[in-house]
Amino acid sequence: MTAIDDSTVRDPDALRADMVRALRNENGVKTEPVAAAFAAVPRHKFAPDVSAELAYSLHRTVPVKKDEHGMDISVMSAAHLQAVMLEQAEVEPGMKVLEIGSGGVNAAYLQELVGSQGEVTTVDIDRDVIDRARQCLDDAGYAQVKTVLDDGEAGVPDGAPYDRIMVTAAAWDIPPSWINGLTEKGRLVVPLTVCGTTRSIAFDRDGAGLISRSYGLAHFVPMQGEGAADERKVMLREGIALQTDDVRVPLEPQGLNAALGMPRLERWSGAAYDLPDELDLFLTLKLQSPARLHAAQDVVDSGLVEASALKGVPALVSRDSLAYRTRRENTGTGGFESGVIAHGPQAEALADQYADLLRHWAQNHRRRGAAMFRYLPGPAPTPLPEDAVLRRHGIVTATWA
């Protein structure tokens, strides 16, 4: 973030101006309307319990509510992520917009973008959260924003159809109400989670379904209520876990833990390691039996698992074997080379499949924005198409240019 002069560190107006400049510099804000919205909204009034410095930080979230285990279930998202999603939405004056998941400040930005002739409705399942949003909106001068207490899975039919629907919680699926709640040329911006990885995807309505226009890395608290994620997570041993939301993937903790006790196989692809978020997205949706491998720092320090698993890495699993991505320095591939670590009786076969995908991505798709997503509602076809992920209400497909 752009350095903030000590003399203005407690001045919200100066902090806000610095935030807008920094958002421009980091390519979060790209257009004048979004810049004007961020310059107008007194962001600190939506985070009255923290310092103004934190409220105007580019990449830090502000906790709003925690569950009984101390986990965040509602936050004010980081300014940079909010800017990116608002740019994806391409909101215009006079539009009607629905926000699903309410913190208050994003609804205020939306109201600035739609102007006096537009309408903004924000809905949340949690009374504490929506009451807080209502109070903050009123205090900041955005009384015209409508607040609704309800499960966002159902949308808000009373105001439909909407030109834009923005979702501000990680969604596992796209319910019919969101698609049906859009105008014919409407757009849905949603942080969609597939096999443990989340991307903010801007979908345009395409007949009965949706087609993506852009996407980017995102992190949100998970959806609550009827739209909550349906995923499995197993501990292989202390500090090592696998998770997946693909019902076809076998997660046999005893066999996979035994595999970790076997000698590891290293397979180097000869392919460049680059753009890890794009590569991980490709692997997540291309691996035949994908899960996400997580390891704690002490496990990595012991040498059992590579550092790529610290924040989660795509893994290819069978009932008794697993393989995952790693890297090593190699000037011949531009700095780093992708490789595979595999364990278990099927280590050779899994490593070969994984390494083939690493090479294919590096040779054909090593750039940003190469994927295109479609959401097709309704019963899934049999057999399920290649590159398709089954959801409750339809399927997600991804193709790479």
Disulfide bonds with the S-S distance in Angstrom:
none
